[in-house]
Amino acid sequence: MKQIYEKRLNTINRYVKCGTLDADLAEVMKKLAKDKMLRALSNVAYAKGDYEKEMGQAALKKEALNKYNL
């Protein structure tokens, strides 16, 4: 679980440094990723099911944009 989370954070940070991702949006995506990782650690069914799909770059970005109207 943590490996997927750390990989996603690294990707988000890289996109911010390259200027292809807004810093505010990146912070929201990082928070969502952390929440999903913590949920996966405590919920085996979620970890084996939707966790990896929801941690995708596009999925996190879409959720962040929808949830926070960014």
C-alpha atoms as an extended CHARMM CRD file, in Angstrom:
* protein
*
        70  EXT
         1         1  MET       CA              0.0000000000        0.0000000000        0.0000000000  PROA      1               0.0000000000
         2         2  LYS       CA              2.7030000000        2.4510000000        0.9680000000  PROA      2               0.0000000000
         3         3  GLN       CA              4.7350000000        1.7220000000       -2.1550000000  PROA      3               0.0000000000
         4         4  ILE       CA              1.8360000000        2.7430000000       -4.3970000000  PROA      4               0.0000000000
         5         5  TYR       CA              1.2900000000        5.8480000000       -2.2590000000  PROA      5               0.0000000000
         6         6  GLU       CA              4.9480000000        6.8860000000       -2.3590000000  PROA      6               0.0000000000
         7         7  LYS       CA              5.1450000000        6.3090000000       -6.1090000000  PROA      7               0.0000000000
         8         8  ARG       CA              2.0910000000        8.5430000000       -6.6130000000  PROA      8               0.0000000000
         9         9  LEU       CA              3.5850000000       11.3040000000       -4.4110000000  PROA      9               0.0000000000
        10        10  ASN       CA              6.8070000000       11.1980000000       -6.3930000000  PROA      10              0.0000000000
        11        11  THR       CA              4.8630000000       11.5130000000       -9.6390000000  PROA      11              0.0000000000
        12        12  ILE       CA              2.8290000000       14.4420000000       -8.3220000000  PROA      12              0.0000000000
        13        13  ASN       CA              5.9760000000       16.2220000000       -7.1210000000  PROA      13              0.0000000000
        14        14  ARG       CA              7.6590000000       15.6800000000      -10.4910000000  PROA      14              0.0000000000
        15        15  TYR       CA              4.6720000000       17.1470000000      -12.3380000000  PROA      15              0.0000000000
        16        16  VAL       CA              4.7160000000       20.2160000000      -10.0790000000  PROA      16              0.0000000000
        17        17  LYS       CA              8.4490000000       20.7470000000      -10.6870000000  PROA      17              0.0000000000
        18        18  CYS       CA              7.9390000000       20.4640000000      -14.4490000000  PROA      18              0.0000000000
        19        19  GLY       CA              5.0990000000       22.9590000000      -14.2720000000  PROA      19              0.0000000000
        20        20  THR       CA              2.4890000000       20.5700000000      -15.6660000000  PROA      20              0.0000000000
        21        21  LEU       CA              0.4850000000       20.4270000000      -12.4210000000  PROA      21              0.0000000000
        22        22  ASP       CA             -0.7670000000       23.3100000000      -10.2970000000  PROA      22              0.0000000000
        23        23  ALA       CA              0.6560000000       23.3260000000       -6.7540000000  PROA      23              0.0000000000
        24        24  ASP       CA             -2.7640000000       23.7700000000       -5.1150000000  PROA      24              0.0000000000
        25        25  LEU       CA             -4.2360000000       20.8840000000       -7.0720000000  PROA      25              0.0000000000
        26        26  ALA       CA             -1.1720000000       18.8040000000       -6.2030000000  PROA      26              0.0000000000
        27        27  GLU       CA             -1.7440000000       19.3820000000       -2.4720000000  PROA      27              0.0000000000
        28        28  VAL       CA             -5.3520000000       18.2070000000       -2.7700000000  PROA      28              0.0000000000
        29        29  MET       CA             -4.2120000000       15.1430000000       -4.7280000000  PROA      29              0.0000000000
        30        30  LYS       CA             -1.6020000000       14.3390000000       -2.0510000000  PROA      30              0.0000000000
        31        31  LYS       CA             -4.2490000000       14.5580000000        0.6830000000  PROA      31              0.0000000000
        32        32  LEU       CA             -6.6070000000       12.2940000000       -1.2510000000  PROA      32              0.0000000000
        33        33  ALA       CA             -3.7750000000        9.8150000000       -1.8600000000  PROA      33              0.0000000000
        34        34  LYS       CA             -2.8920000000        9.7390000000        1.8380000000  PROA      34              0.0000000000
        35        35  ASP       CA             -6.5330000000        9.2270000000        2.8150000000  PROA      35              0.0000000000
        36        36  LYS       CA             -6.8310000000        6.3530000000        0.3340000000  PROA      36              0.0000000000
        37        37  MET       CA             -3.6070000000        4.7480000000        1.5650000000  PROA      37              0.0000000000
        38        38  LEU       CA             -4.7720000000        4.9120000000        5.2040000000  PROA      38              0.0000000000
        39        39  ARG       CA             -8.1450000000        3.4660000000        4.1940000000  PROA      39              0.0000000000
        40        40  ALA       CA             -6.4330000000        0.6290000000        2.3180000000  PROA      40              0.0000000000
        41        41  LEU       CA             -4.2830000000       -0.1960000000        5.3610000000  PROA      41              0.0000000000
        42        42  SER       CA             -7.3870000000       -0.6330000000        7.5070000000  PROA      42              0.0000000000
        43        43  ASN       CA             -9.7470000000       -2.1340000000        4.9080000000  PROA      43              0.0000000000
        44        44  VAL       CA             -8.5240000000       -5.2890000000        3.1930000000  PROA      44              0.0000000000
        45        45  ALA       CA            -11.4240000000       -5.4310000000        0.7450000000  PROA      45              0.0000000000
        46        46  TYR       CA            -10.7180000000       -1.8890000000       -0.4450000000  PROA      46              0.0000000000
        47        47  ALA       CA             -6.9840000000       -2.6080000000       -0.6430000000  PROA      47              0.0000000000
        48        48  LYS       CA             -7.5780000000       -5.6380000000       -2.8540000000  PROA      48              0.0000000000
        49        49  GLY       CA            -10.2680000000       -3.9210000000       -4.8950000000  PROA      49              0.0000000000
        50        50  ASP       CA            -10.4270000000       -0.2900000000       -5.9060000000  PROA      50              0.0000000000
        51        51  TYR       CA             -7.3380000000        1.0910000000       -4.1530000000  PROA      51              0.0000000000
        52        52  GLU       CA             -4.8350000000        0.7170000000       -6.9790000000  PROA      52              0.0000000000
        53        53  LYS       CA             -7.2930000000        2.0000000000       -9.5850000000  PROA      53              0.0000000000
        54        54  GLU       CA             -8.2270000000        5.0330000000       -7.4710000000  PROA      54              0.0000000000
        55        55  MET       CA             -4.5450000000        5.8580000000       -6.9080000000  PROA      55              0.0000000000
        56        56  GLY       CA             -3.9280000000        6.3930000000      -10.6180000000  PROA      56              0.0000000000
        57        57  GLN       CA             -2.7440000000        9.8860000000      -11.5790000000  PROA      57              0.0000000000
        58        58  ALA       CA             -5.7660000000       10.6080000000      -13.7700000000  PROA      58              0.0000000000
        59        59  ALA       CA             -8.2470000000        9.2320000000      -11.2190000000  PROA      59              0.0000000000
        60        60  LEU       CA             -6.7880000000       11.3070000000       -8.3790000000  PROA      60              0.0000000000
        61        61  LYS       CA             -6.7330000000       14.4470000000      -10.4870000000  PROA      61              0.0000000000
        62        62  LYS       CA            -10.3300000000       13.9530000000      -11.6090000000  PROA      62              0.0000000000
        63        63  GLU       CA            -11.5090000000       13.3290000000       -8.0350000000  PROA      63              0.0000000000
        64        64  ALA       CA             -9.6220000000       16.3720000000       -6.7450000000  PROA      64              0.0000000000
        65        65  LEU       CA            -11.1160000000       18.5960000000       -9.4320000000  PROA      65              0.0000000000
        66        66  ASN       CA            -14.6510000000       17.3080000000       -8.8180000000  PROA      66              0.0000000000
        67        67  LYS       CA            -14.5120000000       17.2200000000       -5.0380000000  PROA      67              0.0000000000
        68        68  TYR       CA            -12.9700000000       20.6220000000       -4.5200000000  PROA      68              0.0000000000
        69        69  ASN       CA            -14.2080000000       22.4360000000       -7.6430000000  PROA      69              0.0000000000
        70        70  LEU       CA            -10.6690000000       23.4550000000       -8.6150000000  PROA      70              0.0000000000
